[in-house]
Amino acid sequence: MKYQTVLLMLLAATLLACNGKKQPQVAESNPATDISLMTYNVHNCIGLDGKRDYQRIAEVIRQANPDVVALQELDSVTGRNGGIYALDSLRIMTGMNAFFSAAIPYDGGSYGIGILSKEAPISCRTLPMPGREEARTLILVEFNDYVFCATHQSLTPKDQEASVSLILQALDSIGKPIFLAGDMNSQPHETPQQLLRQHFTTLNDTAANTYPADQPNGCIDYIYAFSGNNYRFEVKQDTVIAETAASDHRPVLVTVQVQKQ
């Protein structure tokens, strides 16, 4: 019980950090540098072998060596994961900064998404997103030279479509380069992706499938760059990592150079 109380305190501290009033800065930046971005639906750190293994997921992230990674399907101090704050375990194992957003209460704790980053943030906030089968959320983390957003979209196309306008509202007046990453639960040809492409450039190769991990037959995990402000993006590397055991999704890794137009 004492251990669970400590974990709940850690969770509360993280949520406070991500729900602050501070908005991302309007000021522009000119990073002209390479940024390594990753998204990974970790399936609660349960692999296709049915084993829950935080170290295995952490090793995938360490080997990829991203600057920032969006993570989906994380338990926080639930009964089913033994009262463990999953994201904090990954934070310790990777040596990165961690930001959690609870989407729903679950089994004595919560369930949601997170971000790990090498760089400490300037600000962090979360916003609710539509989800009729379960509530969804968006995390926006501001760094010195860019803003990184993470989400896990609903399974319902109408909710996915409604999320696009809410995401755009959240990005309004941000002057820095903006990236969005996550499990979007939609294929490249479907309407939600068509709507997103009106405002975002898809950085990963959508012909490279991401799900299921052992025999992927579809792309539902994406990394985007916002095309609504004055930056251009050159993809230097684009990889769907061939990890077939650690989760039911394969991780996506993109290295992009950002320059002011």
C-alpha positions, -999 to +999 in steps of 0.1 A: +000+000+000+028+024+008+045+016-025+012+023-044+008+056-025+043+068-036+034+059-072+002+078-070+021+108-057+045+105-087+016+103-111-001+133-096+031+154-099+034+144-136-002+153-143+002+187-126+032+194-148+012+185-179-019+204-170-004+238-163-019+270-176+012+280-196+006+279-234+032+271-260+051+301-271+040+321-301+076+331-310+091+314-340+123+293-339+149+283-365+163+251-353+179+240-387+188+207-370+179+171-371+152+159-347+145+122-341+108+114-335+092+081-325+058+067-319+051+033-303+019+017-291+034-005-264+002-025-256+007-020-219+042-034-223+027-069-230+043-086-260+028-111-284+041-138-262+017-126-235+045-114-212+045-080-196+081-068-199+090-031-193+127-037-199+120-051-233+101-020-243+127+002-228+154-016-248+135-010-281+134+028-272+171+029-262+182+012-294+161+036-315+176+065-295+149+091-303+149+127-290+112+122-282+087+093-283+049+092-281+037+061-262+001+047-263-017+021-241-001+027-207-014+016-173-008+038-143-011+021-109-039-003-119-048-037-104-041-055-136-005-044-138+002-048-101+001-012-091+030-001-113+033+033-129+043+020-163+056+052-177+077+059-147+093+025-151+101+033-187+114+067-176+139+052-152+150+025-177+156+050-205+169+079-185+144+103-202+118+128-190+082+115-188+048+131-192+016+111-187-020+119-196-048+097-182-075+090-207-098+070-184-099+057-148-093+020-148-090-007-121-080+015-093-057+036-114-058+051-149-050+042-185-037+066-211-008+079-231+027+094-225+057+111-239+094+104-231+119+130-241+157+136-238+152+174-234+134+189-204+103+208-215+094+244-213+057+236-209+032+207-211-005+205-212-032+180-220-066+182-237-095+158-239-103+142-273-135+125-286-139+088-279-173+072-276-159+037-268-135+053-244-123+088-237-091+100-255-065+126-248-039+148-264-005+158-249+013+190-261+049+194-249+069+224-258+107+223-262+132+250-270+129+245-308+096+226-314+063+214-300+056+177-299+020+163-296+010+128-288-024+111-291-042+078-294-073+083-315-107+066-311-117+035-330-147+054-343-142+073-376-166+102-366-146+107-334-113+106-354-127+132-378-139+155-350-105+153-334-088+170-363-105+204-357-098+202-319-061+195-326-059+224-350-075+247-323-049+235-298-021+244-322-034+279-331-008+307-328+021+284-320+051+298-338+074+269-335+076+237-356+049+213-345+049+175-347+020+151-340+025+114-334+004+084-323-017+054-331-045+070-352-065+039-358-071+048-394-056+037-427-039+062-451-068+061-476-095+067-450-112+101-444-095+110-411-061+107-427-073+127-457-085+155-433-052+154-414-032+157-446-049+190-454-030+205-425-001+181-418+027+165-438+030+127-430+066+121-423+066+083-422+062+061-453+026+049-451+034+020-474+054+005-445+028-013-423+029-010-386+002-034-373+000-062-362+036-065-352+042-101-363+026-098-397+017-062-404-010-056-429-019-020-423-004+014-413-022+030-384+008+046-366+019+080-379+043+109-374+033+143-389+047+178-392+022+207-391+022+226-424+004+257-412+034+278-402+066+289-419+088+258-417+099+231-442+107+196-432+132+172-449+130+136-438+165+122-433+155+087-421+122+069-420+119+034-404+093+010-392+114-009-367+111-047-372+103-055-336+079-084-337+076-095-301+076-066-275+041-052-285+013-058-309+024-027-329+058-019-345+074+014-336+079+041-361+110+063-362+116+094-383+146+118-383+137+151-398+156+183-405+136+215-398+144+248-415+128+282-415+112+291-449 
